C-alpha cells in the first residue's frame, strides 16, 4: 500500500499558510501495522521516501492545486498571490519544484 506522507507538498503549504493535514508517519505506521497483524498478515515493513516533483508551467501547478486536496478551499482567483509566490520561490531550470513524500507499506499473508 502506498500513502501520502505528512511532508508532501510542504513548501507549497507553507506559502499558503494552510494545507491538508496528513497523519504523522508514526501514527500511520502503527495503525496499519495493528490492522494488518489482526487480519493475519506478517513480515510488515514501512518505508518512506521523498523526491522533488517539477511542474512545467503555472497552469500545471494550478491544475494540481484544483484537482487535489493539497490546499483546502483553493480558489484560483482568491489565491493568485500565493500561486505567484510559489512560482517566484520555487522556479528552477527544471520547472516549478515541490517535494513529494510517500509511505510504502508491505506485508505478506
C-alpha positions as CSV (number, residue, x, y, z in Angstrom):
1,X,0.0,0.0,0.0
2,X,1.2,3.5,-0.8
3,X,0.2,6.5,1.2
4,X,0.9,10.2,1.1
5,X,3.4,11.4,3.7
6,X,2.8,14.2,6.1
7,X,5.6,16.3,4.5
8,X,4.1,16.1,1.0
9,X,4.0,19.5,-0.8
10,X,5.2,21.1,2.4
11,X,6.9,24.0,0.6
12,X,3.6,25.0,-1.1
13,X,1.6,24.5,2.0
14,X,3.9,26.9,3.9
15,X,3.3,29.6,1.2
16,X,-0.5,29.3,1.6
17,X,-0.4,29.1,5.3
18,X,-2.9,26.3,5.2
19,X,-2.9,22.8,3.9
20,X,-4.3,19.3,4.2
21,X,-3.1,17.7,7.4
22,X,-2.0,14.1,7.0
23,X,-1.5,11.8,9.9
24,X,2.0,11.6,11.3
25,X,4.0,8.8,9.7
26,X,4.3,7.1,13.1
27,X,0.6,7.1,13.6
28,X,0.1,5.8,10.0
29,X,2.6,3.1,10.6
30,X,1.3,1.8,13.9
31,X,-2.4,2.0,12.8
32,X,-1.8,-0.1,9.7
33,X,0.7,-2.5,11.4
34,X,-2.0,-3.3,14.0
35,X,-4.8,-3.8,11.5
36,X,-2.6,-6.0,9.3
37,X,-1.5,-8.1,12.2
38,X,-5.1,-8.6,13.4
39,X,-6.1,-9.7,9.9
40,X,-3.3,-12.3,9.7
41,X,-0.5,-10.5,7.8
42,X,3.2,-10.8,8.8
43,X,6.5,-9.5,7.7
44,X,5.2,-6.0,7.8
45,X,7.5,-3.2,6.8
46,X,7.2,0.5,6.2
47,X,9.4,2.6,4.0
48,X,9.3,6.4,3.5
49,X,10.8,8.2,0.6
50,X,10.9,11.8,-0.7
51,X,11.6,13.2,-4.1
52,X,11.3,16.5,-5.9
53,X,8.5,16.9,-8.3
54,X,8.6,19.5,-11.1
55,X,5.8,21.2,-12.9
56,X,6.5,22.7,-16.4
57,X,4.1,25.7,-16.2
58,X,1.9,27.7,-13.9
59,X,-1.1,26.0,-15.5
60,X,0.2,22.6,-14.4
61,X,0.5,24.0,-10.8
62,X,-3.0,25.4,-10.9
63,X,-4.4,22.1,-12.2
64,X,-2.7,20.2,-9.4
65,X,-4.0,22.6,-6.8
66,X,-7.5,22.4,-8.2
67,X,-7.6,18.6,-8.5
68,X,-6.1,17.6,-5.2
69,X,-6.6,18.4,-1.5
70,X,-3.2,20.0,-1.0
71,X,-4.7,23.4,-0.1
72,X,-8.2,23.2,1.3
73,X,-10.7,25.7,-0.4
74,X,-8.2,26.6,-3.1
75,X,-9.6,29.3,-5.3
76,X,-7.7,30.3,-8.5
77,X,-8.7,34.0,-8.1
78,X,-8.5,34.4,-4.3
79,X,-5.2,32.6,-4.1
80,X,-3.5,34.1,-7.1
81,X,-0.9,35.9,-4.9
82,X,0.0,32.6,-3.3
83,X,0.4,30.9,-6.6
84,X,2.7,33.8,-7.9
85,X,4.8,33.4,-4.7
86,X,5.2,29.7,-5.4
87,X,6.3,30.5,-8.9
88,X,8.7,33.1,-7.6
89,X,10.2,31.0,-4.8
90,X,10.3,27.6,-6.4
91,X,11.0,28.0,-10.2
92,X,14.2,26.2,-11.2
93,X,15.7,25.3,-14.6
94,X,13.8,22.0,-14.4
95,X,10.4,23.7,-13.6
96,X,8.4,24.7,-10.6
97,X,9.5,22.5,-7.8
98,X,7.7,20.9,-4.8
99,X,8.5,18.0,-2.6
100,X,6.7,14.7,-2.7
101,X,6.7,12.3,0.2
102,X,5.3,8.8,0.1
103,X,5.0,5.9,2.6
104,X,5.1,2.4,1.3
105,X,3.7,-0.4,3.5
106,X,4.4,-4.1,2.6
107,X,3.1,-7.2,4.2
108,X,2.6,-10.9,3.4
109,X,-0.1,-13.3,4.3
